[in-house]
Amino acid sequence: MAGRILIVDDEPFIVKGLKYSLEQDQYETDSAFDGEEALEKFFSGQYDLVLLDVMLPKVDGIEVCQRIREKSNVPIIMLTAKGEDMDKILGLEYGADDYMTKPFNILEVKARIKTIFRRTSMARKEGSQSVITIRDMRINLNNRSVSIAGKEINLTAKEFDLLQLFVSNRGKVFSRESLLETIWKYDYLGDLRTVDVHIRRLREKIEKNPAQPEYIFTKWGVGYYFTEKD
């Protein structure tokens, strides 16, 4: 199987269409139609990715995303009919890796899923330098895990991708546009605040004091870069 995907949406027609299309590409799928069922299935099974609607009965998608993220770094793509910026930012704040607005093109959904799976697969296969150590931070590229002073840090897929890019290019300043192009490899239509949200969340997780960073710095008017603070 190409991967196991949990589809969460309260519209049976959408679930049926996604299941059919994804199974044509050899993905194994499971489905849930409300937030409670989604959480039950996720925590009792094993999934490689979650397609998660925002507007769900019983427990909304934002809370489902937040509760999954507390325990797992499995990639989450939010699906919603609401296109306002605040909904998008909220989804990213609580740990979503990506965001698509209905109606969506199934080919684009599959392209984004393939991009995520390709990236995680390549990271697992990397063997030349599987572990990067920076002071008390340990970054394992094979299992995509990060620990600081022996304590595991739970990063989302996009947060890990950003950290890996930064530590592999220490001192290089990346503009927000270049980060969108590099990390979100497909034609991403989101605004630049997407990058700011992910950088802020990453800082909150790896910096002792995000307001006075030791690793990820801002080059005002240009972008972000990674270096070890003396």
C-alpha positions as CSV (number, residue, x, y, z in Angstrom):
1,M,0.0,0.0,0.0
2,A,1.1,3.6,-0.7
3,G,-0.1,4.7,2.7
4,R,-3.0,4.7,5.0
5,I,-5.2,7.8,5.1
6,L,-8.0,8.8,7.5
7,I,-10.7,10.9,5.7
8,V,-12.8,13.0,8.1
9,D,-15.8,14.8,6.6
10,D,-19.5,14.9,7.5
11,E,-20.5,15.0,3.8
12,P,-20.8,11.3,2.6
13,F,-20.5,12.3,-1.0
14,I,-17.1,14.0,-0.4
15,V,-15.9,11.0,1.6
16,K,-17.0,8.6,-1.1
17,G,-15.3,10.6,-3.8
18,L,-12.0,10.9,-1.9
19,K,-12.0,7.2,-1.0
20,Y,-12.6,6.1,-4.6
21,S,-9.9,8.4,-6.0
22,L,-7.3,7.6,-3.4
23,E,-7.9,3.9,-3.6
24,Q,-7.3,4.1,-7.3
25,D,-3.8,5.2,-6.4
26,Q,-3.4,2.2,-4.1
27,Y,-3.8,4.2,-0.8
28,E,-5.6,2.4,2.0
29,T,-8.4,4.6,3.4
30,D,-10.6,4.8,6.4
31,S,-13.3,7.3,7.1
32,A,-15.1,9.2,10.0
33,F,-18.1,11.5,9.8
34,D,-17.7,13.5,13.0
35,G,-15.0,14.6,15.3
36,E,-15.6,12.1,18.0
37,E,-15.4,9.2,15.5
38,A,-12.3,10.7,14.0
39,L,-10.5,10.8,17.4
40,E,-11.6,7.3,18.3
41,K,-10.3,5.9,15.0
42,F,-7.1,7.8,14.9
43,F,-6.0,6.8,18.4
44,S,-7.1,3.1,18.0
45,G,-5.4,2.7,14.5
46,Q,-2.3,3.6,12.6
47,Y,-2.5,6.2,9.8
48,D,0.1,7.9,7.6
49,L,-2.0,11.1,6.9
50,V,-5.3,12.7,7.9
51,L,-7.6,14.6,5.6
52,L,-9.6,16.6,8.1
53,D,-12.7,18.9,7.5
54,V,-12.9,21.9,9.7
55,M,-16.7,22.0,10.1
56,L,-17.6,18.7,11.9
57,P,-20.4,17.7,14.2
58,K,-19.7,16.9,17.9
59,V,-16.0,18.0,17.9
60,D,-14.9,20.5,15.3
61,G,-11.9,19.9,13.1
62,I,-9.7,22.5,14.8
63,E,-10.0,20.7,18.1
64,V,-9.5,17.3,16.4
65,C,-6.3,18.7,14.9
66,Q,-5.1,20.0,18.2
67,R,-5.8,16.8,20.1
68,I,-4.1,14.7,17.4
69,R,-1.1,17.0,17.4
70,E,-0.7,16.7,21.1
71,K,0.2,13.0,20.6
72,S,1.3,12.6,17.0
73,N,3.2,14.3,14.2
74,V,1.2,12.5,11.5
75,P,0.7,15.0,8.6
76,I,-2.8,16.7,8.6
77,I,-4.4,18.4,5.6
78,M,-7.4,20.5,6.5
79,L,-10.3,20.5,4.1
80,T,-12.9,23.3,4.5
81,A,-15.6,25.2,2.7
82,K,-14.5,28.3,4.6
83,G,-11.8,30.4,2.9
84,E,-11.3,33.2,5.3
85,D,-7.8,33.9,6.4
86,M,-8.6,33.4,10.1
87,D,-9.8,29.9,9.6
88,K,-6.6,29.1,7.7
89,I,-4.4,30.6,10.4
90,L,-6.2,28.8,13.1
91,G,-5.7,25.5,11.4
92,L,-2.0,26.1,11.1
93,E,-1.7,27.4,14.7
94,Y,-3.1,24.1,16.0
95,G,-0.7,22.0,13.9
96,A,-2.2,21.4,10.5
97,D,0.5,20.9,7.8
98,D,-1.6,22.1,4.9
99,Y,-5.0,23.7,4.0
100,M,-7.3,23.3,1.0
101,T,-10.6,25.1,0.4
102,K,-13.6,23.4,-1.0
103,P,-14.4,22.9,-3.8
104,F,-11.0,21.3,-4.5
105,N,-9.5,19.5,-7.4
106,I,-8.9,15.8,-6.5
107,L,-5.7,15.9,-8.6
108,E,-4.3,18.7,-6.5
109,V,-5.3,16.8,-3.3
110,K,-3.4,13.7,-4.6
111,A,-0.4,15.8,-5.6
112,R,-0.1,17.3,-2.2
113,I,-0.4,13.9,-0.5
114,K,2.3,12.5,-2.8
115,T,4.5,15.5,-2.0
116,I,4.2,14.8,1.7
117,F,4.8,11.0,1.4
118,R,7.7,11.5,-1.0
119,R,9.4,13.9,1.5
120,T,9.0,11.6,4.5
121,S,10.1,8.6,2.5
122,M,13.3,10.4,1.3
123,A,14.1,11.5,4.8
124,R,13.8,7.9,6.0
125,K,16.2,6.7,3.3
126,E,18.9,9.3,3.9
127,G,21.9,7.6,5.3
128,S,24.8,9.9,4.7
129,Q,24.1,11.9,7.9
130,S,21.1,10.5,9.7
131,V,21.6,12.5,12.9
132,I,22.5,16.1,13.2
133,T,23.6,17.4,16.7
134,I,23.6,21.1,17.5
135,R,24.5,21.7,21.1
136,D,21.7,19.9,23.1
137,M,19.5,19.5,20.0
138,R,19.5,16.1,18.2
139,I,17.8,15.9,14.8
140,N,17.2,12.4,13.5
141,L,16.6,12.6,9.7
142,N,15.6,8.9,9.4
143,N,12.7,8.9,11.8
144,R,12.1,12.6,11.6
145,S,12.4,13.2,15.3
146,V,13.9,16.0,17.3
147,S,15.0,16.1,20.9
148,I,16.4,18.8,23.1
149,A,18.4,17.9,26.2
150,G,16.9,14.4,25.9
151,K,13.3,15.6,25.7
152,E,11.5,14.7,22.5
153,I,10.0,17.7,20.7
154,N,6.8,17.0,18.7
155,L,7.1,18.8,15.3
156,T,4.6,18.8,12.5
157,A,5.8,17.6,9.1
158,K,6.1,21.1,7.8
159,E,7.9,22.3,11.0
160,F,10.4,19.4,10.6
161,D,10.9,20.3,6.9
162,L,11.7,23.9,7.8
163,L,14.1,22.9,10.6
164,Q,15.9,20.4,8.3
165,L,16.2,23.0,5.6
166,F,17.6,25.6,8.0
167,V,20.2,23.3,9.7
168,S,21.3,22.1,6.3
169,N,21.9,25.7,5.1
170,R,23.2,27.4,8.3
171,G,23.7,31.1,7.8
172,K,21.7,31.3,4.6
173,V,18.8,33.7,4.6
174,F,15.6,32.4,3.1
175,S,12.9,34.8,2.0
176,R,9.3,33.8,2.9
177,E,8.7,33.4,-0.9
178,S,11.6,31.0,-1.2
179,L,10.4,29.0,1.8
180,L,6.9,28.7,0.3
181,E,8.5,27.5,-2.9
182,T,10.9,25.1,-1.3
183,I,8.8,23.6,1.5
184,W,5.4,23.8,-0.2
185,K,6.7,22.4,-3.5
186,Y,3.5,22.5,-5.5
187,D,1.8,25.8,-6.7
188,Y,0.9,27.0,-3.3
189,L,-1.7,29.9,-3.3
190,G,-1.5,30.8,0.4
191,D,-0.2,34.1,1.6
192,L,3.2,34.7,3.3
193,R,1.7,34.6,6.8
194,T,1.6,30.8,6.4
195,V,5.4,30.9,6.7
196,D,5.3,33.3,9.7
197,V,2.9,31.0,11.5
198,H,5.1,27.9,11.0
199,I,8.3,29.8,12.0
200,R,6.6,31.1,15.2
201,R,5.4,27.6,16.1
202,L,8.8,26.1,15.4
203,R,10.5,28.8,17.6
204,E,8.1,28.1,20.4
205,K,9.1,24.4,20.4
206,I,12.9,24.7,20.0
207,E,13.9,28.0,21.5
208,K,14.2,28.5,25.3
209,N,12.9,32.1,24.8
210,P,11.2,32.6,21.3
211,A,11.5,36.4,21.8
212,Q,15.3,36.1,22.1
213,P,16.1,33.2,19.7
214,E,19.3,31.2,19.8
215,Y,18.7,29.3,16.5
216,I,16.2,30.8,14.1
217,F,16.7,34.5,13.4
218,T,14.9,37.2,11.5
219,K,16.7,39.2,8.8
220,W,14.3,42.2,8.8
221,G,12.9,43.0,5.4
222,V,14.5,39.8,4.0
223,G,13.5,36.6,5.7
224,Y,14.8,34.0,8.2
225,Y,18.0,32.1,8.8
226,F,19.5,29.6,11.2
227,T,22.7,29.9,13.1
228,E,24.0,29.0,16.6
229,K,24.1,32.0,18.9
230,D,27.4,32.6,20.4
